[in-house]
Amino acid sequence: MSNDPIYIFRKTWGTYQKVISHNLMYHKEITAAVRKLFQAHPGPLNIIDLGCGDAAHIGKILKPGQVAEYCGCDLSPYALDVARNNLEPFGVRVNLLCKDMIAVLKEAPANHFDLVYSGYALHHLPVEAKQAFFTQCRRVLRENGCVVLVDVMRVEGQERQEYLVDYNEAVANQWDALSRAERDEVQEHIRNCDFPETPSLLQSLAENAGLKNSRKLEKRTWHEAWCYQK
Ligand SMILES: C[S@@+](CC[C@H](N)C(=O)[O-])C[C@H]1O[C@@H](n2cnc3c(N)ncnc32)[C@H](O)[C@@H]1O
């Protein structure tokens, strides 16, 4: 049950908000790096946000007038209800789909989006689905469009088991802003839901899909932001 996204949103979203407000996953630095990239693309842009959650972050990064069309998807209908409110100020066509991101990508029109964004969601998928993610991203992107991926990534050479031990140790020793019960909740979520890859593996999946010019935008411990271009 604890790896069910609907359960996660209802039961643990409050803890995630606390993680963000204390900058425990470096949202501040990552957001600043992504904002810098977005500033180079004034738009108006067609954007697809995969695993959008409540769309609070992308809502703060994008400027009014920068969005022509926003399509977001998430497995949690509760998250999408909040996203609808957070995206209201943009006053543009917002299409929110309660579906798996790979299914959404497969149904999306080819050569349509300027930007594919995904924040802290791709690590939930097995590696085959991550390859499908990049393959489909390339198909739905317009020429010169890009994928912006924010996610947890393993250190090069680090196995998943080591990652789980190291990350959970950091949660236990450094995430003092959370109560003991909240830290336990986070650690259980990590053990059940985190299947991160290394940056080089993600880069090779992107290159297999025909994406190029992979570049790192930011890295803070296991939290990274990358851009892959069509
Ligand atoms: C940690 S939240 C991140 C939300 C938002 N992108 C952000 O950066 O704040 C991860 C989100 O990914 C969603 N998710 C997980 N697996 C998914 C999948 N296969 N398809 C669509 N959404 C998924 C979860 O429901 C959850 O809302």
The ligand as an SDF file (V2000), in Angstrom:
LIG
                    3D

 27 29  0  0  0  0  0  0  0  0999 V2000
    7.6760   13.3680   -5.4250 C   0  0  0  0  0  0  0  0  0  0  0  0
    6.2580   13.6760   -6.3910 S   0  0  0  0  0  0  0  0  0  0  0  0
    6.8390   15.0170   -7.4070 C   0  0  0  0  0  0  0  0  0  0  0  0
    5.7410   15.9210   -7.8820 C   0  0  0  0  0  0  0  0  0  0  0  0
    6.2040   17.1190   -8.7290 C   0  0  0  0  0  0  0  0  0  0  0  0
    6.6740   16.7030  -10.0170 N   0  0  0  0  0  0  0  0  0  0  0  0
    7.2840   17.8970   -7.9930 C   0  0  0  0  0  0  0  0  0  0  0  0
    8.4010   17.9690   -8.5140 O   0  0  0  0  0  0  0  0  0  0  0  0
    7.0100   18.4420   -6.9200 O   0  0  0  0  0  0  0  0  0  0  0  0
    6.2220   12.3170   -7.5550 C   0  0  0  0  0  0  0  0  0  0  0  0
    4.9000   12.2160   -8.3030 C   0  0  0  0  0  0  0  0  0  0  0  0
    5.0430   11.2490   -9.3600 O   0  0  0  0  0  0  0  0  0  0  0  0
    3.7960   10.5700   -9.4960 C   0  0  0  0  0  0  0  0  0  0  0  0
    4.0330    9.3140  -10.2190 N   0  0  0  0  0  0  0  0  0  0  0  0
    4.7300    8.2380   -9.8070 C   0  0  0  0  0  0  0  0  0  0  0  0
    4.7620    7.2860  -10.7560 N   0  0  0  0  0  0  0  0  0  0  0  0
    4.0740    7.7830  -11.8240 C   0  0  0  0  0  0  0  0  0  0  0  0
    3.7400    7.2770  -13.1330 C   0  0  0  0  0  0  0  0  0  0  0  0
    4.1290    6.0740  -13.5140 N   0  0  0  0  0  0  0  0  0  0  0  0
    3.0200    8.0630  -13.9470 N   0  0  0  0  0  0  0  0  0  0  0  0
    2.6080    9.3020  -13.5480 C   0  0  0  0  0  0  0  0  0  0  0  0
    2.8960    9.8280  -12.3290 N   0  0  0  0  0  0  0  0  0  0  0  0
    3.6130    9.0800  -11.4840 C   0  0  0  0  0  0  0  0  0  0  0  0
    3.3170   10.4200   -8.0570 C   0  0  0  0  0  0  0  0  0  0  0  0
    1.9240   10.1980   -7.9920 O   0  0  0  0  0  0  0  0  0  0  0  0
    3.7390   11.7380   -7.4280 C   0  0  0  0  0  0  0  0  0  0  0  0
    2.7190   12.7100   -7.4740 O   0  0  0  0  0  0  0  0  0  0  0  0
  1  2  1  0
  2  3  1  0
  2 10  1  0
  3  4  1  0
  4  5  1  0
  5  6  1  0
  5  7  1  0
  7  8  2  0
  7  9  1  0
 10 11  1  0
 11 12  1  0
 11 26  1  0
 12 13  1  0
 13 14  1  0
 13 24  1  0
 14 15  1  0
 14 23  1  0
 15 16  2  0
 16 17  1  0
 17 18  1  0
 17 23  2  0
 18 19  1  0
 18 20  2  0
 20 21  1  0
 21 22  2  0
 22 23  1  0
 24 25  1  0
 24 26  1  0
 26 27  1  0
M  CHG  2   2   1   9  -1
M  END
$$$$
